[in-house]
């Protein structure tokens, strides 16, 4: 018998990019600054109803994926369309 480990991934938001008006509603900086590690970002959809709506970027994993830390939640893999720089 073999065990298979699968990492839970949050549901992906629609492929359409957020409009500038949506970004302003969340308090996002326009134009968006360059993303860097050790930067706080605003989450469009926090992973739970009880988690913070901001995350600390830890490292870039690919052009569109970042490993981040959310207070009282832990580490999470985020797509760049799930957050914006504040």
Phi, psi and omega in degrees: 000132180250141176262139178241125179261127179237129179274130179291135176239136179295155178301143181278135176290166178306150184294340182293138181283151178291143179280166179300324179296319177298318181297317179297323179300325180272359180079027181280148178285134177231123359288156183293132177287164177295131179287136179219155174301155181067034180240136175277137177230156179265129180272134176289320180225096179304151185296332176222165178293342184255359182271162178295158179260015176231153180224152178258118180289128180264306179201153178276125181263330176202183182299331183240009182231137178230141170273130184225166177237130178247125179306139180061016177229307180120200182280149181207146174268124182242142170274152183296343178272006178259357182206169175217156178283141180257000000 
